[in-house]
């Protein structure tokens, strides 16, 4: 079996997919837009594509598939899902629809589709980034509100404003972010749009699952125990199983299933973000047509029901992508948590202390500092990364959460101040 995997680069998650593929006997073929930068431990012979040039990239993929046929596709990251959908459509392979992939990575399309399906939705408007911020603030009337770039993800550029002055400051800050060369170079066609929507109070949750012929199967519902009230929305801890009541969990799954249908997501992984208000109204904030990103997938482990060792999320997704039944796989019991270690301030990373102590915290199963010594760091809302990840398991979700918090307290990151950031 050969599977075509679309991604920007060979990052942490691609290594996990490669390891899982080797164990399963599945050959991975990579399609990436940065072949010249590949750390090439596998001699992968990646298909060279450009995610901003879909037509030409589909032609390249089809040409390669003529000599090296593939049995399925999968994508890692938001932008690759659209090219994967286009390629799958031409090759006659199961994957999310083109319209669904586009909507999942475009907040305008997503908001419109979810609202049209009758799901609870905030009032929103899309404003061109070149618009005068003061004029835009005069038009908007609902406070508090949240401003966010249409085409960025991971809470990057997401800012809460409680009054017109805050709106203007947030708008200008997002506009400056969108003007950065790194963002402009992506050429996603979404670099000049800012979404403004009413702020939704409540707790935030994430859902990880997979869609088969339009039907959602849930792997896990994650609580986000740290408040996400703004002014920025940095995610830190995911913990499962959820503390939500069974009835609210069932309603949340139902809302995500309706959202999956509304967006046109029909075959492949999905990662959804939701808010539950104090009166239990459920808002589907987004549904991404991809798995959870970075190293975070390591928080999940699956049993095949036959007493064998736990397998990774990537293993289950690869089996699903080549149309192998995954009915026998279920998430391992007990609590599991991951902390995405936040960047506290701008500067250059000089040293990391306390990692050995963090590993010794009971329940901790992984401490991975991914930032490099000498790397220039930047916190949200401009940042697009974390310092690293801490993983823990426990008898309960509360145990796992306590372990990652205790491990984090042992870590000390020496960050030199007054370092310019120009990205």
C-alpha positions as CSV (number, residue, x, y, z in Angstrom):
1,X,0.0,0.0,0.0
2,X,1.2,3.5,-0.8
3,X,-0.1,6.7,0.7
4,X,0.4,10.3,-0.4
5,X,0.9,12.6,2.6
6,X,0.7,16.4,2.0
7,X,2.5,18.7,4.4
8,X,4.6,21.9,4.5
9,X,7.7,20.3,6.0
10,X,9.0,17.1,7.7
11,X,8.1,18.2,11.2
12,X,7.5,16.2,14.3
13,X,4.1,14.8,13.2
14,X,5.5,13.5,9.9
15,X,8.1,11.6,11.7
16,X,5.3,9.9,13.7
17,X,3.5,9.1,10.5
18,X,6.6,7.7,9.0
19,X,7.3,5.5,12.0
20,X,3.7,4.2,12.0
21,X,3.8,3.6,8.3
22,X,7.0,1.5,8.6
23,X,5.4,-0.6,11.3
24,X,2.3,-1.1,9.2
25,X,4.2,-1.8,6.0
26,X,2.6,1.2,4.2
27,X,4.9,3.2,1.9
28,X,4.6,7.0,2.4
29,X,5.1,9.3,-0.5
30,X,5.4,13.0,0.6
31,X,4.1,16.1,-1.2
32,X,5.6,19.2,0.3
33,X,6.2,22.8,-0.7
34,X,9.7,23.0,0.9
35,X,11.6,20.0,-0.5
36,X,14.8,22.1,-0.5
37,X,14.6,22.3,3.3
38,X,13.8,18.7,4.1
39,X,15.6,17.0,6.9
40,X,15.7,13.8,4.8
41,X,16.2,10.9,7.1
42,X,14.1,8.6,4.9
43,X,15.3,9.7,1.4
44,X,11.6,10.4,0.8
45,X,11.8,11.7,-2.9
46,X,9.0,14.1,-2.0
47,X,6.7,15.4,-4.8
48,X,7.5,19.2,-5.2
49,X,4.3,21.2,-4.9
50,X,3.3,24.8,-4.1
51,X,0.1,25.2,-2.0
52,X,-0.6,28.6,-3.5
53,X,-0.5,27.1,-7.1
54,X,-3.1,24.4,-6.9
55,X,-3.6,23.6,-10.6
56,X,0.1,23.1,-11.3
57,X,0.6,21.2,-8.1
58,X,-2.3,18.8,-8.9
59,X,-0.7,18.2,-12.3
60,X,2.6,17.3,-10.7
61,X,0.8,14.9,-8.3
62,X,-1.1,13.2,-11.1
63,X,2.1,12.8,-13.1
64,X,3.9,11.1,-10.2
65,X,0.8,8.9,-9.5
66,X,0.9,7.7,-13.1
67,X,4.2,5.9,-12.4
68,X,3.8,5.4,-8.6
69,X,0.0,4.8,-7.9
70,X,-1.2,5.7,-4.5
71,X,-4.0,4.1,-2.5
72,X,-5.0,7.0,-0.3
73,X,-4.2,10.6,0.8
74,X,-3.8,12.3,4.1
75,X,-2.8,15.9,5.0
76,X,-1.0,17.5,7.9
77,X,-1.7,21.2,8.5
78,X,-4.5,23.6,7.3
79,X,-3.2,24.6,3.9
80,X,-2.2,21.2,2.6
81,X,-5.8,19.9,3.1
82,X,-7.0,21.9,0.1
83,X,-4.4,20.5,-2.3
84,X,-5.0,17.0,-0.9
85,X,-8.7,17.4,-1.6
86,X,-8.1,18.6,-5.2
87,X,-5.6,15.7,-5.8
88,X,-7.9,13.1,-4.3
89,X,-10.8,14.3,-6.4
90,X,-8.7,13.9,-9.6
91,X,-7.3,10.6,-8.6
92,X,-10.6,9.2,-7.5
93,X,-9.5,8.6,-3.9
94,X,-11.6,9.2,-0.7
95,X,-10.9,12.4,1.2
96,X,-12.7,15.5,2.3
97,X,-14.5,17.4,-0.5
98,X,-12.7,20.4,-2.0
99,X,-15.3,22.8,-0.7
100,X,-15.1,21.2,2.7
101,X,-11.3,21.5,2.8
102,X,-11.5,25.2,1.7
103,X,-14.1,26.0,4.3
104,X,-12.1,24.3,7.1
105,X,-9.1,26.6,6.5
106,X,-11.0,29.8,5.8
107,X,-12.8,31.4,8.8
108,X,-15.2,33.3,6.5
109,X,-16.4,30.2,4.7
110,X,-16.6,28.2,7.9
111,X,-18.7,30.8,9.8
112,X,-21.1,31.2,6.9
113,X,-21.6,27.4,6.5
114,X,-22.1,26.7,10.2
115,X,-24.6,29.5,10.6
116,X,-26.5,28.4,7.5
117,X,-26.8,24.9,9.0
118,X,-28.6,26.5,12.0
119,X,-25.8,26.0,14.5
120,X,-25.3,28.7,17.1
121,X,-23.1,31.4,15.7
122,X,-21.7,34.8,16.8
123,X,-22.5,38.0,15.0
124,X,-19.5,38.6,12.7
125,X,-18.2,40.7,9.8
126,X,-15.1,40.4,7.6
127,X,-13.1,43.6,7.3
128,X,-10.3,44.2,4.7
129,X,-7.0,44.7,6.6
130,X,-6.4,47.9,4.6
131,X,-9.6,49.5,6.1
132,X,-9.1,52.4,8.5
133,X,-9.2,50.9,12.0
134,X,-11.1,53.9,13.5
135,X,-13.7,53.7,10.8
136,X,-14.1,49.9,11.3
137,X,-14.5,50.4,15.1
138,X,-17.2,53.0,14.5
139,X,-19.2,50.5,12.4
140,X,-18.9,47.6,14.9
141,X,-21.3,47.8,17.9
142,X,-21.1,44.6,19.8
143,X,-18.6,44.5,22.7
144,X,-16.7,42.6,23.9
145,X,-15.6,41.2,20.5
146,X,-12.8,39.1,19.1
147,X,-10.7,40.1,16.1
148,X,-8.8,37.4,14.2
149,X,-7.0,36.9,10.9
150,X,-9.1,34.9,8.5
151,X,-6.3,32.7,7.3
152,X,-4.1,32.0,10.3
153,X,-4.5,29.3,12.9
154,X,-3.3,28.2,16.4
155,X,-4.7,31.4,18.1
156,X,-2.2,33.5,16.1
157,X,-3.4,37.1,15.8
158,X,-6.6,36.4,17.9
159,X,-7.3,39.4,20.2
160,X,-10.2,40.4,22.4
161,X,-11.4,44.0,22.4
162,X,-13.7,45.4,25.1
163,X,-14.2,48.9,23.7
164,X,-13.5,50.9,20.5
165,X,-10.0,51.9,21.6
166,X,-9.1,48.2,22.1
167,X,-10.7,47.4,18.7
168,X,-8.4,50.0,17.0
169,X,-5.3,48.7,18.8
170,X,-6.1,45.1,18.0
171,X,-6.9,45.8,14.4
172,X,-3.6,47.7,13.8
173,X,-1.7,44.9,15.6
174,X,-3.2,42.2,13.4
175,X,-2.6,44.3,10.2
176,X,1.1,44.5,11.2
177,X,1.2,40.8,11.7
178,X,-0.4,40.2,8.3
179,X,2.2,42.5,6.6
180,X,5.1,40.3,7.8
181,X,7.1,38.7,5.0
182,X,6.6,35.2,6.5
183,X,2.8,35.6,6.4
184,X,2.8,37.2,2.9
185,X,5.0,34.5,1.5
186,X,2.3,31.9,2.1
187,X,0.2,33.5,-0.6
188,X,-3.0,31.8,0.8
189,X,-5.2,34.6,-0.6
190,X,-6.4,35.3,3.0
191,X,-3.7,37.7,4.1
192,X,-5.8,40.8,3.8
193,X,-8.9,39.9,5.7
194,X,-9.8,40.3,9.4
195,X,-12.8,38.6,11.0
196,X,-14.6,40.5,13.8
197,X,-17.1,38.6,15.9
198,X,-18.9,38.9,19.2
199,X,-17.1,37.3,22.1
200,X,-18.5,34.1,23.4
201,X,-18.1,33.6,27.2
202,X,-17.6,30.1,28.5
203,X,-15.2,27.2,28.6
204,X,-13.4,25.8,25.6
205,X,-13.1,22.2,24.5
206,X,-11.5,20.3,21.6
207,X,-12.7,17.1,19.8
208,X,-10.5,14.7,17.9
209,X,-12.0,12.3,15.5
210,X,-12.3,10.9,12.0
211,X,-15.0,11.0,9.4
212,X,-16.0,8.0,7.4
213,X,-18.5,8.5,4.6
214,X,-19.7,11.7,6.4
215,X,-20.2,10.0,9.7
216,X,-18.1,11.3,12.7
217,X,-16.3,8.9,15.0
218,X,-14.9,10.6,18.2
219,X,-11.6,9.6,19.6
220,X,-11.5,12.0,22.5
221,X,-13.0,15.2,23.9
222,X,-10.4,17.4,25.6
223,X,-11.0,19.9,28.3
224,X,-9.0,23.1,28.2
225,X,-8.8,23.8,31.9
226,X,-7.0,27.1,31.7
227,X,-9.4,30.1,31.1
228,X,-9.4,31.4,27.6
229,X,-11.0,34.8,28.2
230,X,-8.5,37.0,26.4
231,X,-7.1,39.5,25.6
232,X,-5.1,36.7,23.8
233,X,-6.1,33.1,23.5
234,X,-3.0,30.9,24.1
235,X,-3.8,27.3,24.5
236,X,-1.8,25.5,27.2
237,X,-3.3,22.2,28.5
238,X,-5.5,19.6,26.8
239,X,-6.7,16.9,29.1
240,X,-9.0,13.9,28.6
241,X,-11.4,12.4,29.4
242,X,-13.6,15.4,29.6
243,X,-15.3,16.5,32.8
244,X,-18.4,17.6,30.9
245,X,-21.6,15.7,31.7
246,X,-22.5,12.9,29.4
247,X,-25.5,14.8,28.1
248,X,-23.4,17.9,27.2
249,X,-20.8,15.7,25.6
250,X,-23.5,14.1,23.5
251,X,-24.7,17.5,22.4
252,X,-21.2,18.7,21.6
253,X,-20.6,15.6,19.4
254,X,-24.0,16.2,17.7
255,X,-23.0,19.9,17.0
256,X,-19.7,18.8,15.5
257,X,-21.4,16.2,13.4
258,X,-23.8,18.8,12.0
259,X,-20.8,21.1,11.4
260,X,-19.0,18.3,9.5
261,X,-22.0,17.9,7.2
262,X,-22.4,21.6,6.8
263,X,-18.8,22.1,5.7
264,X,-18.7,19.1,3.4
265,X,-16.1,17.0,5.4
266,X,-16.7,13.4,4.4
267,X,-13.6,11.3,4.8
268,X,-10.5,11.8,7.0
269,X,-9.4,13.3,10.3
270,X,-11.0,16.2,11.9
271,X,-10.0,18.5,14.8
272,X,-12.8,20.7,16.2
273,X,-12.8,23.6,18.7
274,X,-15.9,24.4,20.6
275,X,-17.1,26.8,23.4
276,X,-19.8,25.9,25.9
277,X,-21.5,28.9,27.5
278,X,-22.7,29.1,31.1
279,X,-26.2,28.3,29.9
280,X,-24.9,25.2,28.0
281,X,-25.2,26.7,24.5
282,X,-22.6,25.0,22.3
283,X,-20.7,27.1,19.7
284,X,-18.6,25.2,17.1
285,X,-15.7,27.6,16.6
286,X,-14.0,25.7,13.9
287,X,-13.6,22.2,12.4
288,X,-10.2,21.6,10.8
289,X,-9.9,18.8,8.2
290,X,-6.7,17.5,9.7
291,X,-5.5,15.8,12.9
292,X,-4.3,17.7,16.0
293,X,-1.0,19.4,15.3
294,X,2.6,19.1,16.3
295,X,3.6,16.7,19.0
296,X,0.2,16.9,20.6
297,X,-1.0,13.7,19.0
298,X,1.2,11.8,21.5
299,X,-1.4,12.5,24.2
300,X,-3.5,9.8,22.5
301,X,-2.8,6.1,22.5
302,X,-5.1,3.4,21.2
303,X,-5.7,-0.3,22.0
304,X,-6.7,-2.8,19.3
305,X,-8.7,-4.8,21.8
306,X,-6.4,-7.8,21.5
307,X,-4.1,-7.1,24.4
308,X,-1.3,-5.6,22.2
309,X,0.7,-2.4,23.1
310,X,-1.0,0.9,22.5
311,X,-0.6,2.4,19.1
312,X,-0.5,6.0,18.0
313,X,-3.1,8.3,16.5
314,X,-1.0,8.3,13.3
315,X,-1.3,4.5,13.1
316,X,-5.1,4.6,13.3
317,X,-5.3,7.5,10.7
318,X,-3.0,5.6,8.3
319,X,-5.2,2.5,8.5
320,X,-8.3,4.6,8.0
321,X,-6.7,6.4,5.0
322,X,-6.1,3.1,3.2
323,X,-9.7,2.0,4.1
324,X,-8.7,-0.6,6.7
325,X,-11.3,-1.1,9.4
326,X,-10.4,0.8,12.7
327,X,-13.5,-0.4,14.5
328,X,-11.5,-2.4,17.0
329,X,-9.4,0.5,18.1
330,X,-10.3,2.6,21.1
331,X,-8.5,5.2,23.2
332,X,-6.6,3.7,26.1
333,X,-8.3,4.1,29.4
334,X,-7.3,6.6,32.1
335,X,-6.4,10.2,32.1
336,X,-4.0,11.9,29.6
337,X,-2.8,15.4,29.3
338,X,-0.5,17.5,27.2
339,X,0.8,21.0,28.0
340,X,2.0,23.2,25.2
341,X,4.6,25.2,27.0
342,X,3.9,28.9,26.4
343,X,6.5,31.5,25.5
344,X,6.5,34.0,28.3
345,X,8.2,36.9,26.6
346,X,10.1,38.0,23.5
347,X,13.8,37.3,23.3
348,X,16.5,34.8,22.5
349,X,16.5,31.4,24.3
350,X,19.7,31.1,26.2
351,X,19.3,28.0,28.4
352,X,16.7,25.5,29.6
353,X,17.0,24.3,33.2
354,X,15.0,21.7,35.2
355,X,14.2,19.2,32.4
356,X,15.6,16.2,34.4
357,X,13.4,17.2,37.3
358,X,10.4,17.5,35.1
359,X,10.9,14.0,33.8
360,X,10.9,12.7,37.4
361,X,7.5,14.0,38.2
362,X,5.2,11.0,38.8
363,X,2.9,10.5,35.8
364,X,5.0,12.4,33.3
365,X,5.5,10.4,30.1
366,X,7.4,13.0,28.0
367,X,9.2,16.4,28.3
368,X,10.2,17.7,24.9
369,X,11.7,21.2,24.6
370,X,11.4,21.9,20.8
371,X,12.7,25.5,20.9
372,X,16.4,25.6,20.1
373,X,19.1,27.4,22.1
374,X,19.8,30.7,20.3
375,X,16.3,30.8,18.8
376,X,14.5,34.1,18.8
377,X,11.1,33.6,20.6
378,X,7.9,35.6,20.4
379,X,4.7,35.1,22.4
380,X,1.2,35.3,21.2
381,X,-0.6,36.9,19.6
382,X,2.2,37.2,17.0
383,X,3.8,33.8,17.8
384,X,3.3,30.7,15.8
385,X,5.0,28.1,18.1
386,X,5.6,26.9,21.6
387,X,8.7,26.2,23.8
388,X,7.8,22.5,23.8
389,X,5.4,19.9,25.2
390,X,4.9,18.0,28.4
391,X,2.9,14.8,28.5
392,X,1.4,12.9,31.4
393,X,-0.9,10.0,32.1
394,X,-2.8,9.1,35.3
395,X,-5.6,7.2,36.7
396,X,-7.9,10.2,36.1
397,X,-7.8,13.3,34.0
398,X,-7.2,15.4,37.2
399,X,-4.1,13.3,37.9
400,X,-2.6,13.8,34.4
401,X,-3.3,17.5,34.6
402,X,-1.6,17.8,38.0
403,X,1.4,16.0,36.6
404,X,2.0,18.4,33.6
405,X,1.5,21.4,35.9
406,X,4.0,20.1,38.4
407,X,6.5,19.3,35.6
408,X,6.1,22.8,34.2
409,X,6.9,24.4,37.5
410,X,10.3,22.7,37.5
411,X,11.3,24.2,34.2
412,X,13.2,27.5,33.9
413,X,13.8,29.1,30.5
414,X,16.5,31.7,30.3
415,X,15.4,34.2,27.7
416,X,17.5,37.2,26.8
417,X,15.5,40.4,26.4
418,X,15.6,43.2,23.8
419,X,16.0,41.0,20.8
420,X,14.4,42.2,17.6
421,X,11.9,40.0,15.9
422,X,11.3,40.5,12.2
423,X,9.4,37.7,10.6
